[in-house]
Amino acid sequence: MNLLVLLLVAAIGGVAVTLQGQLMGIVDKNVGTVESVFITYGVGGLIVGIAMMFLRGGNLSSLQGVPHYVLLSGPLGLVIVASIG
């Protein structure tokens, strides 16, 4: 991949991380930590679900081939996002 494209993706990712933390902090102050985590994961999950349907049609049946412990990535992600607030 072109170095310029990689740098652009890295810059956009950095801006997104910064904005997400700030915006989630505002939601947290107004409605609470649990609610802000719900909004973060709910809206993000909805967007990813729609993208998954349009781009690949979903490939969730392949989850049968992964070890069960890797599904802990979801709850661990919740802990990480909740700790931001």
N, C-alpha and C positions, 0 to 999 in steps of 0.2 A: 504494500500500500504506500502511496505517496507520503513523504514526510510532512508535507504541508497539511494534508488531510488529517494525519494523526495529531498534529499540533492543534488544529482547529477543533477536533473532537475532544482533546484534552482540555482546551480552554472552555468550551461549552460545558463540559462536565464539571469543571471547577466552579463556574458561575452557577450552574444548577444546584450544586451542593450548598453553596453559600446562600442562595435564595431560598432553598427548601428549608434550611435550618431557621432562617429568619421568619419566614412565613409560618412555619409550624409553631414557632415561639409566640407569634401573635395570636394564633388560634388557641394555643395552650393557655395564654393569659385570659382569654375571653370565655372559653368554655371548659377548660380543664385538660389534663394530660391524657386521660383515657380517651376522651372525645377527639382530641387532636390526633392521637395515634389511629383511631378508627377512621377519621377523615383521610389521613395520609394513606393508609393501606386500602381503604375502600375505594377512593378515587383512583389510586394507582392500579389496584386490581381490576377495576372496571376498564381502564384504558388498556392494560395489558391483555385482558380477556378479549376485548374487541380487536386489538391488533393481531392476537393469536388466531382468531377466527378468520380474519381477512388474509393474513399472510401465509399461514401454514395449515389452517383448518384444525389446528390443535393436535398435539401428539402426546396427550397425557397417558395413553395406554402404555407408553414406554417406561412409565414410572415403575412398572412391575419388575424391571430389570435392575433397579438401583437398590442398594442396601437401605433398610428401613431407617437407620440412624441419620441418613442425609436429609430426611424430612424435618430434622430439628432446625434446619436453616430458617424455616418460617418463624418459629417461636424465638430463635436467637435474634432474628431481624427485628422482631417486636421489642425485645429488650433493648437493642441498640437505639431504635427510633424513640422509644419511651424515655430513654436516659437523656435524650437531647432536651426534652422539656423540663 
